[in-house]
Amino acid sequence: MLLGLFSSLQCFLPLYGHVRALSLAIGLGYGITGFAADPIRIEAEASEGVTRNGVQVTNEKLGFSGTGYAWGFDDDSNGGDNIVFAVPAAAGAYELTIGYYSPYGDKKTLLAVNGAVSEQDLKATGEKFSAVMVGTFQLNDGQNTISLTKNWGYYGIDYIMLTPAAPKPPAIVPLVNGRAEAELGDLTGVDIATINPGFSGTGYVTGFDNATDKLSLTFNAPAGLYELSLGYASPYGDKRVDFQVNNEKGSGTLKQTITGFSSANAGKFLLQEGLNTLIIYRGWGYYDIDYIQLTPTTAPLPVRPPKLLVDAQATRSTRGLFSYLVDQYGSKVISGQQDDVEYVLEKTGKEPAIGSFDLIDYSPTRVQFGANPQRTSEAIIKWAKKGEGRGIISLMWHWNAPADLINQSPDKLWWRGFYTDATTFDIDAVLADRNSEQYRLILRDMDAIASQLKKFQAADVPVLWRPLHEASGGWFWWGAKGSGAFKELWHILYDRLTNYHQLHNLIWVYTATDTFNPDWYPGDQYVDIVGEDIYADSTANMSGNWASAQNQLNGKKLVALSETGNLPNPDKIRGFGTWWSWFTVWTGADYIKKQPIDLLKAVFTDKDVITRDELPDWRLPITLKVQYQEGNNGKATNNTGKPKLINEGPTAQSRSKF
């Protein structure tokens, strides 16, 4: 998970940095004319609910509306001078007009509408004020946020006005053998092109470079479950694509194409009889869309993998836990929670079966700065062992870089040292010289974590162990130098913990991002389970993410929803066949504590979601082998003599000992 402030271990995705804002908390009576379906006009100089930070209200240049305008967009520090409008509105599409003054030539401003950012042109006005309609935007019912940030700067903002857009009937795109050509859809901020050869139809759609860009395809289809594929080109690397089918959102990865076009599976969707609409949003942008393909499908159950762990010496309890996970796969989903296990119990009366915790503060470069674990290894073991001792433990490790922390404010401080942008630690260079001090520090850190994991082994607590997570995203230092260095590091960690430290209570979980990329997979002999960390909209069924792993791993490895920003919907799990081995919702106010309590209760009491009170004794039974020895020659026999009991307990022993 991408973590923010570690006082609360919150997750975030890096966006556009912090912003210096002039906040215009505008409400009814605060300089707004109109509401609901009427035009909404907000003057930049509104006196109530306004905080000024970096820009000032002036009336120096005549021609403004109201009593003045905002001027002074000239400072780039803290994200740049900025003006923010809080806009109450009825839900719907609105045309946004900006009243402005730009005496020093053409300028660009950075516009954000409810977080969706785009760059907008402000043409030179000379000595006059002017206005420009910059586009049509969808506003939510209630409060919305619109901001303008400096960018090129040296302009004035007089007002913004939002006018309800006249409804436009969508173009109905023909579905021919399940295919709809992108160039026939409704385009917003994107264009039709024919330069890249290999497209179908008469062209393809390009220009996904602003946050407001989108392609909308409305088509007639019979009701049913369909597999959605996207015909695309992505010449500038792997790209994330965001989309929406009717009211259900989704996301996926478009892998880089060297030449021509390719096809990507986007998941399964339930279409209604008649008109359906697919909208493709920018996502990471800089890709082309050629067509969409819809194929009738079913939702098969996943194939269970063999009950074999990669560690042949795994302890009896570890083998028992893995056997239990395999037995449930495809029929039940095991509930989990990152850190906030007590919160779930308090709100639902049910406790997660899996407690997921982080060994982050045992990283030596955090210890040296005085970091203390929020929950110690001993406390985690206590949670696992309480009651009948059936709680399942998952451990991750946000590994602070072993050296070379930048440690500079505001956003490169030591406690962010697992992020690529907060350290200069180069794992590729380090692995190239295994005699270096830097390499010794890698082993030192592994040994420090091994000392914690040994506590779990001594207490007979197996661990779903998922280190080095989300490497393919590149935002953590262990993934910053490509898949080769990452896989080498994984192999070293596996050998160090399994063979050097003789840790045999670990079930090794490789964690991808929201899409499984085989280029980053450490290999079947080093991985027991594959997890996906998916931070999708609450409406998403995640079937495309699930398919990206199943296409490679079905029948070979369990697949888990190792992190999620929202609770998975059990009805969608059943309907789309996304039978994750377990799910774990991320911690804190923006994730688990943001879930509606009714939904929280519904998920944790669902008949197909296993909570802690429903766990059986998943440990394999301890067997006692009885061996009789003759008193004189020591030969084993089944006849007479004093029985000697051999305990096949939690500690793994070589078969030769029996």
N, C-alpha and C positions, 0 to 999 in steps of 0.2 A: 504494500500500500504506500502511496505517496503521503508522507506525514507532514503536517504543518507544525504548530507549536506543540512541543512535546510535554508541556505541563498537562495537556489533556490528550496527547497522542492522536490528534485529529488528522484525517486524511484530506489531501487536496490535490487537485491537478493544476499545475502552473498555468496561469492565464496571462494577464497583461500587466502584472506588477501592481504595486500600491499606487493610489491616485491621490493627488492633491485636489480636493473638491471644493467647489462653491456649491453648497447644498441648498437647493430651493425646495424645501418640504412644503409643497403647495397643496392646499386643500380648498374646499369650497369657500369662497369669500377671500381667498388669498391672491387675487389678481387673475383668476381664471374666469373666462366667459364660456358658459355652456357646459354640458355634461351629457352623459349617455350618447344619444345619436347626434347631438349637436356638435358643431366644430368646437374644439378646445384650444384656447389661446392662452399662453402663459408668458407674461412679460419677464424679462431677465432681471429687472430691477425690483421685483416684488419685495415689499419691505417685511412682511411677516413670514415666519418659517424659513428665513434665508440666512445662511452662513456664508461669509465671503472668505475665501482662502486662495490668494494668488491672483484674483481678478477684482476689479473695483467697479462700482456703478458710477457712471459719469454722464453729463449732458453737454459735453464740450462741443460735439459736432451735431448740428441741428439736422432734423429729418427723421429722427427716431420716433417710434410710437410710444405711448405711455409717458413716463416721466424721466426716462434715461435708458442707458444700455450698459452692458458689461464689456469692459475693456481690460487688457493687460495679459493676454495669453502669450507670455514671453519667457516663462521659466520651465525648464525641463526636469527640475529636481522632483523627486518623489512621484514620478510618473507623469509630470507635466500639469500646468494650470488647467483647471477643469471646471465645468459648470454642470450640475446635475438637477434635473427636473423630476419631481415626484408627480406622476400624472394619474389622477383617478379617471377611470374610463369604463365604459361598458365593453365587453368583449367584442372584438371584431377587427376588420381591416381598416386602417387609417392611412391617408396620405399625409406625410410629414413635410411641412414647409418650415424653413429656417429663415428668419429675418436677420440680416447681418450687414456689416460695414467692412469693406476690405480696400483701404486706400493705397496699399503698397503692392498691388499686383495680385495675380491669382494665388490662392492659398488652398491648403487641404486641412480639413479637420477630421478628428477621429470620433465617429458617432457610435454610441452603444445604445441599443434599444433592448431593455431587459437582458443585458449581458451579451447580446449578439453584436459584434463589432464590425464596422465597415468604414472605409475611408471615403470621404465625400469632398467634392470640389466646391470651393467658394470663389467664383470668378471675381475679378477686379471690379470694384464699384466706382473708382475715382473718388469724388467728393460727396457721393450720394449714398443712401441706404438702398438695399435691394433685398430680394427674397428669392429662394430657390426651393422647388419641390424636389426632395431627394429620393423619394420612393414610397412604396406602400408597405406598411408594417402591421403585423398582427399584435394587438394589445390584449392583455388579460382582463378579466372582469375584476374591478377593484384597482389597487395601486399598481402602477407601472413606473419604471425608471428609465429616463432618457438622459444621456450625458453627452457633452461635447468636450473633447480634450485637445489641448494645444496643437499637437502635430507640427505643422509649419509655423503656426502662430501669427501674431501681429494682425489681428482682425478683431472686430467687435461683434457681440451677439445681442440682438435687439429683442427677439421673441422666438418662440416656436408655436406652430399651429398645427393641430391634427384635425383633418377633415375626414369624416366617414367615407370610405371608398364605395363608389357605386358597384353593386354586385355584378360580376361578370360571369356568365355561364362558362363552365369549363369546356375545352375542346374534347370531344369524345374520340379517343384514339382507337382505331380498329385493332382487335386482337386476332392475329392470323397465326393459326397453329400454335397458339399460346404466346406469341411474340408481339410486343408493342414497340414500335420504333420511337426512340427518344426525341428525334427531331420533330415529331408531330405533336408533342405535348405543349403545355403552357410554360413559357420560359420567363424567369425573373432574374435579371442580372447576368444571364448566360447567353451564349450565342450558338448558332449552327455553323459547323465547319466541315470541310471535305478534304483538308490537306493530308491528314494521316491516312494512308491507304489501308484497306482491309475491312472497312466498316460495312455493315449491312444497310439496306434501305438507301436513302438519298443523302445521308450525312450523319453526323453525330453532334452531341452537345458538349461544348467546352466553355471554359471561363469560370470555373468554380473557384473564385479567389476572394470573394467578400462573404462575410458571415450571413448576409441576407440573401445570397444567391441560392436559387433552387430550381428544380425541374419537377413539374407536376404532370402526372399521366393519369387520366380518367378513362376507364374502359368498362365494357360490359363483360361479365363472366358468370357462369353457373356457380351456385353455392358449393362450397367444398374446401378441402384442405389442399393447399398447393405448395410446391417447392418454388422459391423465387431465386432466379439467377440474374446477375447483372452482366451485360456485355460492356466491356470497358477497356480503356488504355490508361496506364499509369507509368509514364516514362521517367518520372523523377523520384522513384523509390516507392516503397510500400506506403499506402495511404489509408487512413480511416475514413469510412463513408458512413454518414448518418442518414436514416430514412424513416418514413412513416407509411404504414399501410392502413388506410382508414384511420382509426383512432389508436393504433398500436405502433409504438416506436421501436426502432432497432438500430443496430450498428454492425459493421463488419470491416474487414481489411481487404483492400484491393492490392494484391501483390504486384510488385514492379513488373512492367512489361518492357522488353527491350525493343521490339518492333511490333507493329500491328496491334490487334485487339485480343483480349482474352475473356474468360467468363469466370465469375465468382459466385459461389453459393451464398445466398444471404439468409437462408433459413426457411422455415415453414410458416404459412399464414392461412388463416381461415377467412375465406372471402364470402361475401354475402351475395345473394341472388341479385343480378342487375348491376348497377353502377358501383364501382370501387375506385379508390384513388390512391396512388402511390406518389409520395413526394420524396425526392432525393435532395438532401441539404448539402452544404459545403463540406462538413467534417473537417479533415485536414486540407482539403482542396487540391488543386493542380492535378486533376485527372479528367478524363473524358468519359461520357456515357453514350453508348451506342444503342442499346436496347434493353428491355427487360424480357425475361422468359418465365412463363408460369407453366408448371407441369403438375398435373394431379398426382397426389402422393398419399402415403399412409404414415403412421407414427409407430414404427416397430420398437420393440423393447431392445435395450442394449444386450449384447452377449457378455455373460460373466467370464472374467479371465480365470486362469488357473489359480489355485490357492498356494502360490509359490512366491516367497519373498526373495529379493535379490541377495540378501544376506543369508547364506545357508546355515549360519550359526544363530539365527534369530532365537530369542528366548521363547519359552513355551507361551507366556502371556502375550507376547508380540504376535506370535503365529495365531493364537486364539483370537486376538482382536482383528487381524487381517481376514481370518476365515469368516468372522461375523460380518465384516464389511462386504465381503463378496456375496455372502448369503442374502443380504438385503438388497443388493444392487438390482435395479429394474423393477422393484416392487414397493420399496419404501425409501424415504429420504431421511437421513439423520440430521437433526437440528444442531446447529452450532452458533456460537457467539464470540466475537472478539472482545475480550476484557469484561464487558458489561453483563456478565452472567447473572449477577444479583438483580440488575434492573429487570431483566426478562422474567425472572422468578417473581419479583414484586408485582409486576403488571399483569402477569398471566396466570400465576399459580403453578406454572410449569417451568422446569429448569432445562436449559439446553443440555443435550447429551454430550456435546463436545464443547469444552472450554478452550478457546484459542488465546494464546498469550505470546508475548514478545520478549526475547532475551536481549533486547537492544542495549540496556544499561549495563550489561556485563561486558560490552566491548571495551577493551583496554583504553582506547583513546577517549572514551566517555568517563571511565573510572578515574582517569588522571585529572579530569575536571570536576570530580566530586559528584558525579551522577549516582543516584540511588534508584534501584528498581522500584517501580510502582507496586509490583507484586513479585515477591521473591520466589526463587525456585521452591523453597520450603513451603511457602503459602500455596503455590500451584499444586504441589504434591498433596497438601492437606485437602485441597478442593477435590482432587481426584479420589482420594482415599476415604472421604467422609461417607457416612451411611454404610452401604454395602460395598463401597469401593469400586463402583462400576463407571465412574466418570471417565470420559475419554479426553486425552490431552492432545492438543495440537500446538506446536511451537514454531514460531518464525524467528528470524534474526535480522533486524535492520542493522547491518554490520557497518558501524562507523569505520571509515577507512583507517587502516593500520598506521598511516603516517600522512604527512603533507596536507593537513587540514588548512584551509585558507583562514578561517576564523576572523572574518571581518563583518562588521555590521553593514547594512541591516539584515541581509539574507544569506550570508555565507558563514554564519557562526558555527562553533565547534559541534553543537548538538544537531546540526544538519549535515554532518560529515559523511553520511551514507549517500547523499545526493551527488551526482556527477558535478554539478556547478559549485559545490562547496569544498571540493578537494582537487588537488592536482595529481593525486595518486594514479599512476598509469599501470594497470594490471598487465597489459601486454608486455611492456618493458620489464616489469618485475619477473614475469614468468620466463622471459628470455635469459635471465641470469639467476639461476637457483643457488648461487653462492653469495648473492648480494645480501646486505643488511635488510633491504626491503622484503625480500623473500622470507628471511628469518622472522620478520614481524608478522607476516601472514600466518606462519605456523604458530607463532606465539598466540595470536588471536584465536586460532582454531583450538589450541590447547586450553585457553581460558574458557571457551564455550564447552569443551569436552568435560571440564571439571564440573560444570553445572549439569550436563546431561548424565553424568555418572550418578548424580544424586537420584535421578529418576530411575536409573537401572537398579540401584541399590534398594529402592523402595518398591521394585517390581511394577513400575508404571511405564508401559509402552508409550511411545511418542510418535504422533504423526508429524514428522520432521520436514519442514518446508523452508530450507534456507535459500538464499540467492534468488529471491522471487522477482518476477516481472523484468527479467534481464533484457528481454528483447525490446522493451520500451526505451532503453538507453538512459533513463533518468537516474539510475543508480550506478555507482562506479563499477560494479562488477559486470555490467552490461554495456559500458560505454565504449569498449574497444572491439566490439563485434562478437559473433557467436563462437569463433575459435578460441579466443582467450577465456570466454565464459565457460565453455565446456571443459577446458583444461582445468580451470579452477574447481569446477564441480567434482571432477575425477580426483583431484588432490584432496579435497575436503572429504569425499567418500572414503578414500584410502586412509586418511589420517584418523578419522573417527572410528571406522569399522575395524581396521587392521592394527593400527598403531595403538589406539586407545581401547580396543576390544569392546566397543559399544555395540551391543546386539539387541537393544530395545528400540531401535529406530525403524520406522516405516518411511521410506524416502519419497517425498512428495515434490515433484518438479512443478513449479507454478509459472504458467504462461501469463500473458496479459489477457485481453478479452478474446483473443484468437490464438489458436495453437499453430505455431510456426515450426515445422519439422527441422528447419535449419538450426534451431536453437536447442533442440532436444538432446540431452546428455547421452541417451542410449538406453535400450531396454535393460541392460545389465546393471544400470546404476539408478533405476527409477522403479518404484513400486506403484505409484499413483500419480496421475496428472491432474493438476488443478488449474482453473481459469479464474482470474480476478476480473470481474465484470462490474463496471459502474455504469449501468444503463438506466434509462427512464423506467419509472415504476410500471409503465404499461408494457414494457418489452417482454416477449416470451423467451428470448435468448436462444431460440432454436438454431439460429445461424452460428452462434458461438459454440453451442453444443456440437453441431455438425462438423465444425472445423477440427475438433478433437476426435470425434467418432470416426470420421473418414479415415483417420490414420491408426486409431488405437482400439477400435471395437473388438472385443474378445481378447485383447492383449493387456490392457490396463484399465483400472477404474478411473472414472473422471469425476471430479468434484468441483463444486462452486466454492472455491477456497476463499474468495472475498467477494462481497457484493454490497452495493450501496443501498439496495432496497430488498425487502423480503421477497423471495420468490413466491409466485402464486401457485398453490397446489393444484388448482384446476388446470392451469396451463401446463404444469409438469405432466399431469395425466393426459391432457389433450394433445400436447405436442411431443410427448415421449421423452422429455428432458429429465431423465431419472438420475440426477446428480447423486453421487454417493453421499455427500453431505453438503450443507450450505453453512456459510459463516457470514453474518452481517457485520460490517465495520462498526467501530465503536464511536460513541459520542453524540453530541447534539445534532449534527448534520446527517446522521445515519440511523442507527437503531433507535435513538430517542426522538427521531423525527417521524417514525412510522406511526400511523394512526393506531390507537390502542385497540380498537375493534379488530383491525387487521392483524395486529400482533397476537391477539387472543385466538383469532380464527386459524392462523398458521400453526401456532404451537399446540392447538387442540385438534388439528386435522388428523383424520384416521390414518393417513399415509405419511405423517411426519413423526418421527420417533424422538421422544424427549427422554430425559434421564431416568424418570421413574419407570419407563417402559423398557429399559435396557435389561437384557438377561445377564447372567454371569458369563461373559464372553471369554473368560480365561479357559483354556483347555484344562480338563481335570488332571490333577496330580496323580500319577500312577505309581504304585509300589511294586517293584519286581522282587520276588522272593527267590533267593538263591541259597540252596542248602550246600554246606561244605562238609566233607568227611574229615573227621578229626585228624587222621594220620597223614594223608597225602594231599589234602587241599583240593581234590577234584570236585567239581560241581556235580551235584546229583539231585534228583527229585525224590529221593527216598528218605533217609533219616538224617538227623543232624539239626543243629541250631539254625533257625532262619536268620539270614542277614538281609535287612531291608535297604533297597537302593531307591532313593527319592529322585524322581524325575520332576524336579520343581522348577522355579523360575530361572535358575541359572543354567545357561546352555552348557551341555557336556558332549564331548565327542562320543559317537556311538561305540567306539572301541572300548570305552570305559564300562560298558554293560556286558 
